[in-house]
């Protein structure tokens, strides 16, 4: 390789390196900046409205928060798949526990950076009259729910998990 070839090759390499180092790659025009805070607020608002609808025992409104392919998983019960199954299950619950009430606390929403999924987490306190014992009961636990955006821009619940947190066991006697 002659000095001219070497110099030309070196110059080309240096130019390419400087272009790569100094010029950021162009941003895709079709990718908008995702406002994760706005999404988190929308999901929290939906959960707050779901709680209000449930506590009002408004079956239609409570189930309206479901995505078409929702899967509900609750301790001690078979999975609920789809809004029709959720409607039937919730209808039975309202009939068996007419005073059912839920309160949530410590709500958090994590949003995927791509803005295509959000996960809601909260603790809950569920109060009701036990249908078997006819005594007031309180259950505490955790709710975790996955949300996805729908074609109309709304966020709907795709899956939810409710798990109770039983009271701690009494310490063993010595």
Steps between C-alpha positions, in 0.01 A plus 500: 500500500644838402505802729219656295280193536581477869430871556173478306389193694597658831316823410188306405514304825545818706209670323275201557601484866436870551160476335403208721627669816359847440176448316229321690289261298185663369191450714218313341226742403227247579605443862346758729634566847309289753353691795520226763365736767185562298453126450552431872241766585251345254546152647469627859186695405354185344574298814350772720185501285488119506512510881217756508293295253557181701409670828182637339425139393456622143565174320503645148741780585727278710548254214542780242862538613586156355682448171326253266743223599534568874620225730423541870684291756382508859604278788276202555301548178528374145639748248250737340552531125319773308253771601200261490662273761597806707140624482364167620754468783449858619121461482521193727730687740266799526205264567688305769664806657270802457724711725827417316735799505862539397750768595842528336816666625866537410424511125788483253504487120804398297489577128717331237728751330343414164161599642339171400435358847443613858493307826288617794565387858315586820412353835134444574258461786182312411212513747186290471258284694611140471215312329568183705547645848290818451773687688687810384832407339808685386759377253823678414728430209667617182368579154725489193347581162638531149363765266538545125388779269192432290430608141290793627792631711356386834686272739326177601588226745642193322565296815470536873614305801349534845681327784409520865760545768385287793580606852841398624509171687519520875849442636571145615486440873825404664 
